[in-house]
Amino acid sequence: MALAATLLFSLENQQSVSLVFVGWSTPPWPVSIYILGALLLGLLVGPLLGVFFYRRNSRRLGK
């Protein structure tokens, strides 16, 4: 089901955009690439931050 939703989302968002941030610009890619990239980055960073804060709090509590 998630694969079908991802495929449908990618097919529906094919308009190209170029992002600009502090003078740095990206090549024009489809909107779906940027959004899926942000999703994957969040799926990676979220658990890493969770592990970091869990370890920090467990040290603070003396476990």
All heavy atoms as a GROMACS GRO file, in nm:
protein
  492
    1MET      N    1   0.083  -0.120   0.000
    1MET     CA    2   0.000   0.000   0.000
    1MET      C    3   0.087   0.127   0.000
    1MET      O    4   0.059   0.220  -0.071
    1MET     CB    5  -0.091  -0.004   0.123
    1MET     CG    6  -0.184   0.112   0.134
    1MET     SD    7  -0.307   0.103   0.005
    1MET     CE    8  -0.403   0.243   0.042
    2ALA      N    9   0.192   0.128   0.082
    2ALA     CA   10   0.280   0.246   0.088
    2ALA      C   11   0.354   0.264  -0.044
    2ALA      O   12   0.375   0.377  -0.089
    2ALA     CB   13   0.379   0.232   0.203
    3LEU      N   14   0.393   0.154  -0.106
    3LEU     CA   15   0.462   0.163  -0.236
    3LEU      C   16   0.370   0.222  -0.341
    3LEU      O   17   0.412   0.307  -0.420
    3LEU     CB   18   0.512   0.025  -0.279
    3LEU     CG   19   0.589   0.020  -0.409
    3LEU    CD1   20   0.714   0.105  -0.400
    3LEU    CD2   21   0.624  -0.123  -0.443
    4ALA      N   22   0.245   0.181  -0.342
    4ALA     CA   23   0.148   0.234  -0.438
    4ALA      C   24   0.125   0.382  -0.414
    4ALA      O   25   0.117   0.461  -0.510
    4ALA     CB   26   0.017   0.157  -0.429
    5ALA      N   27   0.114   0.423  -0.288
    5ALA     CA   28   0.093   0.564  -0.257
    5ALA      C   29   0.214   0.647  -0.298
    5ALA      O   30   0.200   0.758  -0.352
    5ALA     CB   31   0.066   0.581  -0.108
    6THR      N   32   0.334   0.595  -0.275
    6THR     CA   33   0.457   0.665  -0.315
    6THR      C   34   0.465   0.678  -0.466
    6THR      O   35   0.500   0.785  -0.519
    6THR     CB   36   0.580   0.591  -0.262
    6THR    OG1   37   0.570   0.581  -0.120
    6THR    CG2   38   0.708   0.663  -0.299
    7LEU      N   39   0.432   0.573  -0.536
    7LEU     CA   40   0.433   0.576  -0.682
    7LEU      C   41   0.332   0.677  -0.735
    7LEU      O   42   0.362   0.757  -0.823
    7LEU     CB   43   0.406   0.437  -0.739
    7LEU     CG   44   0.405   0.425  -0.890
    7LEU    CD1   45   0.542   0.461  -0.946
    7LEU    CD2   46   0.365   0.285  -0.931
    8LEU      N   47   0.211   0.675  -0.681
    8LEU     CA   48   0.107   0.768  -0.723
    8LEU      C   49   0.150   0.912  -0.694
    8LEU      O   50   0.134   1.001  -0.778
    8LEU     CB   51  -0.024   0.737  -0.652
    8LEU     CG   52  -0.143   0.824  -0.689
    8LEU    CD1   53  -0.177   0.808  -0.836
    8LEU    CD2   54  -0.262   0.787  -0.602
    9PHE      N   55   0.206   0.936  -0.576
    9PHE     CA   56   0.254   1.070  -0.540
    9PHE      C   57   0.360   1.117  -0.639
    9PHE      O   58   0.358   1.232  -0.685
    9PHE     CB   59   0.310   1.068  -0.398
    9PHE     CG   60   0.369   1.199  -0.356
    9PHE    CD1   61   0.287   1.303  -0.315
    9PHE    CD2   62   0.506   1.219  -0.360
    9PHE    CE1   63   0.341   1.424  -0.277
    9PHE    CE2   64   0.560   1.340  -0.322
    9PHE     CZ   65   0.478   1.443  -0.281
   10SER      N   66   0.454   1.030  -0.673
   10SER     CA   67   0.562   1.066  -0.764
   10SER      C   68   0.509   1.097  -0.904
   10SER      O   69   0.557   1.189  -0.970
   10SER     CB   70   0.664   0.954  -0.772
   10SER     OG   71   0.726   0.936  -0.648
   11LEU      N   72   0.412   1.021  -0.948
   11LEU     CA   73   0.357   1.043  -1.081
   11LEU      C   74   0.274   1.171  -1.088
   11LEU      O   75   0.267   1.235  -1.193
   11LEU     CB   76   0.273   0.923  -1.123
   11LEU     CG   77   0.351   0.795  -1.149
   11LEU    CD1   78   0.255   0.680  -1.175
   11LEU    CD2   79   0.449   0.812  -1.263
   12GLU      N   80   0.212   1.211  -0.979
   12GLU     CA   81   0.128   1.329  -0.977
   12GLU      C   82   0.207   1.459  -0.957
   12GLU      O   83   0.154   1.566  -0.980
   12GLU     CB   84   0.022   1.319  -0.866
   12GLU     CG   85  -0.082   1.215  -0.893
   12GLU     CD   86  -0.174   1.253  -1.009
   12GLU    OE1   87  -0.202   1.373  -1.026
   12GLU    OE2   88  -0.213   1.161  -1.082
   13ASN      N   89   0.331   1.452  -0.913
   13ASN     CA   90   0.411   1.572  -0.884
   13ASN      C   91   0.537   1.576  -0.969
   13ASN      O   92   0.649   1.568  -0.919
   13ASN     CB   93   0.447   1.575  -0.735
   13ASN     CG   94   0.327   1.599  -0.650
   13ASN    OD1   95   0.273   1.708  -0.648
   13ASN    ND2   96   0.283   1.495  -0.580
   14GLN      N   97   0.520   1.592  -1.097
   14GLN     CA   98   0.633   1.589  -1.190
   14GLN      C   99   0.681   1.728  -1.234
   14GLN      O  100   0.777   1.737  -1.309
   14GLN     CB  101   0.595   1.508  -1.315
   14GLN     CG  102   0.585   1.359  -1.289
   14GLN     CD  103   0.716   1.300  -1.244
   14GLN    OE1  104   0.820   1.326  -1.303
   14GLN    NE2  105   0.713   1.221  -1.138
   15GLN      N  106   0.617   1.835  -1.188
   15GLN     CA  107   0.661   1.968  -1.228
   15GLN      C  108   0.798   1.997  -1.168
   15GLN      O  109   0.822   1.970  -1.052
   15GLN     CB  110   0.559   2.076  -1.193
   15GLN     CG  111   0.509   2.079  -1.053
   15GLN     CD  112   0.393   1.986  -1.024
   15GLN    OE1  113   0.383   1.881  -1.084
   15GLN    NE2  114   0.310   2.022  -0.931
   16SER      N  115   0.886   2.051  -1.248
   16SER     CA  116   1.023   2.077  -1.205
   16SER      C  117   1.034   2.210  -1.132
   16SER      O  118   0.971   2.309  -1.171
   16SER     CB  119   1.118   2.079  -1.324
   16SER     OG  120   1.126   1.951  -1.380
   17VAL      N  121   1.112   2.209  -1.024
   17VAL     CA  122   1.139   2.331  -0.949
   17VAL      C  123   1.287   2.334  -0.915
   17VAL      O  124   1.353   2.232  -0.910
   17VAL     CB  125   1.057   2.341  -0.818
   17VAL    CG1  126   0.909   2.352  -0.848
   17VAL    CG2  127   1.085   2.226  -0.728
   18SER      N  128   1.338   2.454  -0.893
   18SER     CA  129   1.476   2.473  -0.849
   18SER      C  130   1.471   2.545  -0.716
   18SER      O  131   1.408   2.650  -0.704
   18SER     CB  132   1.553   2.554  -0.951
   18SER     OG  133   1.686   2.574  -0.908
   19LEU      N  134   1.535   2.491  -0.616
   19LEU     CA  135   1.537   2.552  -0.483
   19LEU      C  136   1.660   2.641  -0.468
   19LEU      O  137   1.767   2.608  -0.517
   19LEU     CB  138   1.539   2.444  -0.375
   19LEU     CG  139   1.423   2.345  -0.376
   19LEU    CD1  140   1.442   2.244  -0.263
   19LEU    CD2  141   1.291   2.416  -0.363
   20VAL      N  142   1.642   2.754  -0.400
   20VAL     CA  143   1.752   2.847  -0.374
   20VAL      C  144   1.758   2.872  -0.224
   20VAL      O  145   1.658   2.904  -0.161
   20VAL     CB  146   1.732   2.980  -0.450
   20VAL    CG1  147   1.846   3.076  -0.418
   20VAL    CG2  148   1.721   2.957  -0.598
   21PHE      N  149   1.878   2.855  -0.166
   21PHE     CA  150   1.898   2.879  -0.024
   21PHE      C  151   2.034   2.942  -0.004
   21PHE      O  152   2.137   2.882  -0.036
   21PHE     CB  153   1.888   2.747   0.054
   21PHE     CG  154   1.907   2.762   0.202
   21PHE    CD1  155   1.812   2.825   0.279
   21PHE    CD2  156   2.023   2.716   0.262
   21PHE    CE1  157   1.828   2.839   0.415
   21PHE    CE2  158   2.042   2.730   0.398
   21PHE     CZ  159   1.945   2.792   0.475
   22VAL      N  160   2.038   3.063   0.046
   22VAL     CA  161   2.160   3.140   0.076
   22VAL      C  162   2.254   3.141  -0.046
   22VAL      O  163   2.372   3.114  -0.036
   22VAL     CB  164   2.232   3.083   0.200
   22VAL    CG1  165   2.340   3.178   0.248
   22VAL    CG2  166   2.136   3.054   0.314
   23GLY      N  167   2.198   3.168  -0.162
   23GLY     CA  168   2.279   3.178  -0.282
   23GLY      C  169   2.310   3.047  -0.350
   23GLY      O  170   2.362   3.044  -0.461
   24TRP      N  171   2.280   2.936  -0.286
   24TRP     CA  172   2.306   2.804  -0.342
   24TRP      C  173   2.178   2.755  -0.407
   24TRP      O  174   2.072   2.756  -0.344
   24TRP     CB  175   2.350   2.708  -0.231
   24TRP     CG  176   2.376   2.569  -0.276
   24TRP    CD1  177   2.483   2.525  -0.348
   24TRP    CD2  178   2.295   2.454  -0.249
   24TRP    NE1  179   2.473   2.391  -0.368
   24TRP    CE2  180   2.358   2.345  -0.309
   24TRP    CE3  181   2.175   2.435  -0.183
   24TRP    CZ2  182   2.305   2.217  -0.303
   24TRP    CZ3  183   2.123   2.308  -0.178
   24TRP    CH2  184   2.188   2.200  -0.238
   25SER      N  185   2.184   2.714  -0.533
   25SER     CA  186   2.063   2.668  -0.600
   25SER      C  187   2.082   2.524  -0.647
   25SER      O  188   2.192   2.480  -0.679
   25SER     CB  189   2.029   2.758  -0.719
   25SER     OG  190   2.130   2.754  -0.815
   26THR      N  191   1.971   2.453  -0.650
   26THR     CA  192   1.972   2.313  -0.692
   26THR      C  193   1.932   2.304  -0.838
   26THR      O  194   1.871   2.396  -0.893
   26THR     CB  195   1.873   2.231  -0.608
   26THR    OG1  196   1.741   2.280  -0.634
   26THR    CG2  197   1.904   2.238  -0.461
   27PRO      N  198   1.964   2.194  -0.902
   27PRO     CA  199   1.916   2.176  -1.039
   27PRO      C  200   1.764   2.157  -1.038
   27PRO      O  201   1.708   2.115  -0.937
   27PRO     CB  202   1.987   2.049  -1.086
   27PRO     CG  203   2.032   1.980  -0.964
   27PRO     CD  204   2.049   2.084  -0.859
   28PRO      N  205   1.698   2.188  -1.146
   28PRO     CA  206   1.553   2.168  -1.150
   28PRO      C  207   1.517   2.019  -1.151
   28PRO      O  208   1.550   1.948  -1.245
   28PRO     CB  209   1.509   2.236  -1.280
   28PRO     CG  210   1.631   2.259  -1.358
   28PRO     CD  211   1.748   2.251  -1.267
   29TRP      N  212   1.455   1.975  -1.043
   29TRP     CA  213   1.410   1.836  -1.029
   29TRP      C  214   1.260   1.838  -1.001
   29TRP      O  215   1.207   1.938  -0.954
   29TRP     CB  216   1.481   1.768  -0.914
   29TRP     CG  217   1.623   1.732  -0.939
   29TRP    CD1  218   1.689   1.728  -1.057
   29TRP    CD2  219   1.720   1.695  -0.840
   29TRP    NE1  220   1.820   1.693  -1.038
   29TRP    CE2  221   1.840   1.670  -0.906
   29TRP    CE3  222   1.714   1.680  -0.702
   29TRP    CZ2  223   1.955   1.631  -0.839
   29TRP    CZ3  224   1.828   1.640  -0.636
   29TRP    CH2  225   1.947   1.616  -0.704
   30PRO      N  226   1.194   1.726  -1.021
   30PRO     CA  227   1.051   1.720  -0.987
   30PRO      C  228   1.028   1.742  -0.837
   30PRO      O  229   1.112   1.708  -0.754
   30PRO     CB  230   1.011   1.578  -1.026
   30PRO     CG  231   1.113   1.534  -1.125
   30PRO     CD  232   1.240   1.606  -1.088
   31VAL      N  233   0.915   1.802  -0.805
   31VAL     CA  234   0.879   1.831  -0.666
   31VAL      C  235   0.882   1.704  -0.583
   31VAL      O  236   0.926   1.705  -0.467
   31VAL     CB  237   0.739   1.896  -0.660
   31VAL    CG1  238   0.692   1.912  -0.517
   31VAL    CG2  239   0.738   2.028  -0.731
   32SER      N  240   0.838   1.594  -0.640
   32SER     CA  241   0.831   1.468  -0.565
   32SER      C  242   0.968   1.423  -0.516
   32SER      O  243   0.979   1.364  -0.408
   32SER     CB  244   0.766   1.359  -0.650
   32SER     OG  245   0.841   1.335  -0.768
   33ILE      N  246   1.072   1.451  -0.591
   33ILE     CA  247   1.208   1.412  -0.549
   33ILE      C  248   1.247   1.486  -0.422
   33ILE      O  249   1.301   1.426  -0.328
   33ILE     CB  250   1.311   1.439  -0.661
   33ILE    CG1  251   1.279   1.357  -0.785
   33ILE    CG2  252   1.453   1.414  -0.612
   33ILE    CD1  253   1.294   1.208  -0.769
   34TYR      N  254   1.220   1.615  -0.418
   34TYR     CA  255   1.255   1.693  -0.299
   34TYR      C  256   1.174   1.649  -0.177
   34TYR      O  257   1.228   1.637  -0.067
   34TYR     CB  258   1.233   1.843  -0.324
   34TYR     CG  259   1.331   1.903  -0.421
   34TYR    CD1  260   1.289   1.953  -0.543
   34TYR    CD2  261   1.466   1.909  -0.391
   34TYR    CE1  262   1.379   2.008  -0.633
   34TYR    CE2  263   1.557   1.964  -0.479
   34TYR     CZ  264   1.512   2.013  -0.600
   34TYR     OH  265   1.602   2.068  -0.687
   35ILE      N  266   1.046   1.625  -0.196
   35ILE     CA  267   0.961   1.587  -0.083
   35ILE      C  268   0.997   1.448  -0.032
   35ILE      O  269   1.008   1.425   0.088
   35ILE     CB  270   0.812   1.598  -0.121
   35ILE    CG1  271   0.778   1.745  -0.143
   35ILE    CG2  272   0.724   1.538  -0.014
   35ILE    CD1  273   0.639   1.771  -0.192
   36LEU      N  274   1.018   1.354  -0.123
   36LEU     CA  275   1.057   1.219  -0.081
   36LEU      C  276   1.196   1.220  -0.016
   36LEU      O  277   1.222   1.146   0.079
   36LEU     CB  278   1.052   1.122  -0.198
   36LEU     CG  279   0.911   1.091  -0.250
   36LEU    CD1  280   0.918   1.005  -0.376
   36LEU    CD2  281   0.827   1.025  -0.144
   37GLY      N  282   1.286   1.305  -0.066
   37GLY     CA  283   1.417   1.317  -0.004
   37GLY      C  284   1.408   1.371   0.138
   37GLY      O  285   1.477   1.323   0.228
   38ALA      N  286   1.322   1.470   0.158
   38ALA     CA  287   1.302   1.525   0.292
   38ALA      C  288   1.241   1.419   0.384
   38ALA      O  289   1.279   1.408   0.502
   38ALA     CB  290   1.213   1.648   0.286
   39LEU      N  291   1.150   1.339   0.333
   39LEU     CA  292   1.090   1.232   0.412
   39LEU      C  293   1.195   1.129   0.453
   39LEU      O  294   1.203   1.091   0.570
   39LEU     CB  295   0.978   1.163   0.332
   39LEU     CG  296   0.920   1.038   0.394
   39LEU    CD1  297   0.841   1.072   0.519
   39LEU    CD2  298   0.834   0.964   0.295
   40LEU      N  299   1.277   1.087   0.358
   40LEU     CA  300   1.381   0.988   0.390
   40LEU      C  301   1.483   1.044   0.488
   40LEU      O  302   1.529   0.973   0.577
   40LEU     CB  303   1.449   0.941   0.261
   40LEU     CG  304   1.361   0.859   0.167
   40LEU    CD1  305   1.435   0.830   0.037
   40LEU    CD2  306   1.317   0.730   0.234
   41LEU      N  307   1.519   1.170   0.473
   41LEU     CA  308   1.612   1.233   0.567
   41LEU      C  309   1.553   1.237   0.707
   41LEU      O  310   1.620   1.208   0.805
   41LEU     CB  311   1.648   1.374   0.519
   41LEU     CG  312   1.750   1.449   0.603
   41LEU    CD1  313   1.885   1.378   0.598
   41LEU    CD2  314   1.763   1.591   0.552
   42GLY      N  315   1.425   1.269   0.716
   42GLY     CA  316   1.358   1.270   0.846
   42GLY      C  317   1.348   1.131   0.907
   42GLY      O  318   1.362   1.115   1.029
   43LEU      N  319   1.326   1.029   0.823
   43LEU     CA  320   1.321   0.893   0.874
   43LEU      C  321   1.457   0.846   0.925
   43LEU      O  322   1.465   0.758   1.009
   43LEU     CB  323   1.271   0.798   0.764
   43LEU     CG  324   1.123   0.807   0.730
   43LEU    CD1  325   1.092   0.724   0.606
   43LEU    CD2  326   1.038   0.764   0.847
   44LEU      N  327   1.563   0.904   0.874
   44LEU     CA  328   1.697   0.870   0.920
   44LEU      C  329   1.737   0.951   1.043
   44LEU      O  330   1.786   0.896   1.142
   44LEU     CB  331   1.798   0.895   0.808
   44LEU     CG  332   1.945   0.872   0.841
   44LEU    CD1  333   1.970   0.723   0.862
   44LEU    CD2  334   2.032   0.924   0.730
   45VAL      N  335   1.712   1.080   1.042
   45VAL     CA  336   1.756   1.169   1.150
   45VAL      C  337   1.672   1.148   1.276
   45VAL      O  338   1.725   1.153   1.388
   45VAL     CB  339   1.752   1.316   1.104
   45VAL    CG1  340   1.772   1.412   1.219
   45VAL    CG2  341   1.856   1.339   0.996
   46GLY      N  342   1.543   1.124   1.263
   46GLY     CA  343   1.455   1.109   1.379
   46GLY      C  344   1.500   1.000   1.475
   46GLY      O  345   1.519   1.026   1.595
   47PRO      N  346   1.518   0.877   1.428
   47PRO     CA  347   1.565   0.772   1.519
   47PRO      C  348   1.705   0.798   1.576
   47PRO      O  349   1.732   0.766   1.691
   47PRO     CB  350   1.566   0.646   1.433
   47PRO     CG  351   1.466   0.673   1.326
   47PRO     CD  352   1.476   0.820   1.300
   48LEU      N  353   1.793   0.860   1.497
   48LEU     CA  354   1.926   0.891   1.548
   48LEU      C  355   1.919   0.991   1.664
   48LEU      O  356   1.989   0.976   1.764
   48LEU     CB  357   2.016   0.946   1.437
   48LEU     CG  358   2.057   0.846   1.330
   48LEU    CD1  359   2.136   0.916   1.220
   48LEU    CD2  360   2.138   0.732   1.390
   49LEU      N  361   1.834   1.091   1.650
   49LEU     CA  362   1.816   1.186   1.760
   49LEU      C  363   1.751   1.119   1.880
   49LEU      O  364   1.785   1.150   1.995
   49LEU     CB  365   1.731   1.305   1.715
   49LEU     CG  366   1.799   1.406   1.625
   49LEU    CD1  367   1.699   1.511   1.578
   49LEU    CD2  368   1.916   1.471   1.695
   50GLY      N  369   1.659   1.026   1.857
   50GLY     CA  370   1.597   0.953   1.966
   50GLY      C  371   1.698   0.873   2.046
   50GLY      O  372   1.697   0.874   2.169
   51VAL      N  373   1.789   0.805   1.977
   51VAL     CA  374   1.894   0.728   2.045
   51VAL      C  375   1.986   0.821   2.122
   51VAL      O  376   2.024   0.793   2.236
   51VAL     CB  377   1.973   0.644   1.943
   51VAL    CG1  378   2.099   0.587   2.004
   51VAL    CG2  379   1.885   0.534   1.886
   52PHE      N  380   2.022   0.934   2.060
   52PHE     CA  381   2.110   1.029   2.125
   52PHE      C  382   2.050   1.080   2.255
   52PHE      O  383   2.115   1.080   2.360
   52PHE     CB  384   2.140   1.146   2.031
   52PHE     CG  385   2.213   1.260   2.096
   52PHE    CD1  386   2.348   1.250   2.127
   52PHE    CD2  387   2.146   1.377   2.128
   52PHE    CE1  388   2.415   1.354   2.187
   52PHE    CE2  389   2.212   1.482   2.188
   52PHE     CZ  390   2.347   1.470   2.218
   53PHE      N  391   1.923   1.124   2.251
   53PHE     CA  392   1.859   1.179   2.371
   53PHE      C  393   1.832   1.071   2.474
   53PHE      O  394   1.838   1.096   2.594
   53PHE     CB  395   1.731   1.254   2.336
   53PHE     CG  396   1.760   1.388   2.272
   53PHE    CD1  397   1.718   1.413   2.142
   53PHE    CD2  398   1.828   1.486   2.340
   53PHE    CE1  399   1.744   1.535   2.083
   53PHE    CE2  400   1.854   1.609   2.282
   53PHE     CZ  401   1.813   1.633   2.153
   54TYR      N  402   1.802   0.950   2.431
   54TYR     CA  403   1.782   0.840   2.526
   54TYR      C  404   1.910   0.812   2.604
   54TYR      O  405   1.908   0.797   2.725
   54TYR     CB  406   1.736   0.715   2.452
   54TYR     CG  407   1.725   0.595   2.542
   54TYR    CD1  408   1.616   0.580   2.627
   54TYR    CD2  409   1.823   0.497   2.542
   54TYR    CE1  410   1.605   0.470   2.711
   54TYR    CE2  411   1.814   0.387   2.626
   54TYR     CZ  412   1.705   0.374   2.710
   54TYR     OH  413   1.695   0.265   2.792
   55ARG      N  414   2.023   0.805   2.532
   55ARG     CA  415   2.151   0.780   2.599
   55ARG      C  416   2.189   0.894   2.692
   55ARG      O  417   2.240   0.873   2.800
   55ARG     CB  418   2.261   0.757   2.497
   55ARG     CG  419   2.251   0.623   2.430
   55ARG     CD  420   2.368   0.600   2.340
   55ARG     NE  421   2.358   0.469   2.278
   55ARG     CZ  422   2.443   0.423   2.191
   55ARG    NH1  423   2.546   0.499   2.153
   55ARG    NH2  424   2.427   0.303   2.140
   56ARG      N  425   2.164   1.016   2.647
   56ARG     CA  426   2.197   1.131   2.730
   56ARG      C  427   2.115   1.133   2.858
   56ARG      O  428   2.167   1.157   2.966
   56ARG     CB  429   2.175   1.261   2.652
   56ARG     CG  430   2.230   1.383   2.724
   56ARG     CD  431   2.212   1.504   2.643
   56ARG     NE  432   2.073   1.548   2.659
   56ARG     CZ  433   2.029   1.667   2.622
   56ARG    NH1  434   2.110   1.752   2.564
   56ARG    NH2  435   1.904   1.701   2.640
   57ASN      N  436   1.987   1.103   2.847
   57ASN     CA  437   1.900   1.102   2.965
   57ASN      C  438   1.930   0.985   3.056
   57ASN      O  439   1.920   0.997   3.177
   57ASN     CB  440   1.753   1.104   2.924
   57ASN     CG  441   1.711   1.237   2.870
   57ASN    OD1  442   1.772   1.339   2.898
   57ASN    ND2  443   1.606   1.237   2.790
   58SER      N  444   1.966   0.870   3.001
   58SER     CA  445   1.995   0.755   3.086
   58SER      C  446   2.126   0.778   3.164
   58SER      O  447   2.138   0.732   3.278
   58SER     CB  448   2.003   0.627   3.004
   58SER     OG  449   2.111   0.629   2.914
   59ARG      N  450   2.221   0.847   3.106
   59ARG     CA  451   2.344   0.880   3.180
   59ARG      C  452   2.315   0.979   3.291
   59ARG      O  453   2.371   0.972   3.400
   59ARG     CB  454   2.448   0.942   3.085
   59ARG     CG  455   2.516   0.841   2.998
   59ARG     CD  456   2.628   0.908   2.921
   59ARG     NE  457   2.658   0.826   2.803
   59ARG     CZ  458   2.698   0.873   2.688
   59ARG    NH1  459   2.715   1.004   2.674
   59ARG    NH2  460   2.722   0.794   2.587
   60ARG      N  461   2.226   1.073   3.262
   60ARG     CA  462   2.192   1.175   3.359
   60ARG      C  463   2.119   1.113   3.480
   60ARG      O  464   2.138   1.155   3.593
   60ARG     CB  465   2.103   1.281   3.294
   60ARG     CG  466   2.076   1.399   3.387
   60ARG     CD  467   1.987   1.502   3.322
   60ARG     NE  468   2.057   1.560   3.206
   60ARG     CZ  469   1.998   1.634   3.114
   60ARG    NH1  470   1.869   1.657   3.122
   60ARG    NH2  471   2.065   1.684   3.014
   61LEU      N  472   2.038   1.012   3.454
   61LEU     CA  473   1.963   0.946   3.561
   61LEU      C  474   2.049   0.840   3.634
   61LEU      O  475   2.005   0.785   3.734
   61LEU     CB  476   1.837   0.881   3.506
   61LEU     CG  477   1.735   0.978   3.447
   61LEU    CD1  478   1.622   0.903   3.382
   61LEU    CD2  479   1.682   1.070   3.557
   62GLY      N  480   2.167   0.810   3.583
   62GLY     CA  481   2.257   0.716   3.648
   62GLY      C  482   2.224   0.570   3.626
   62GLY      O  483   2.254   0.485   3.707
   63LYS      N  484   2.160   0.539   3.514
   63LYS     CA  485   2.125   0.400   3.486
   63LYS      C  486   2.238   0.326   3.419
   63LYS      O  487   2.313   0.370   3.346
   63LYS     CB  488   2.002   0.393   3.397
   63LYS     CG  489   1.878   0.438   3.470
   63LYS     CD  490   1.758   0.421   3.383
   63LYS     CE  491   1.633   0.465   3.457
   63LYS     NZ  492   1.515   0.452   3.378
   0.00000   0.00000   0.00000
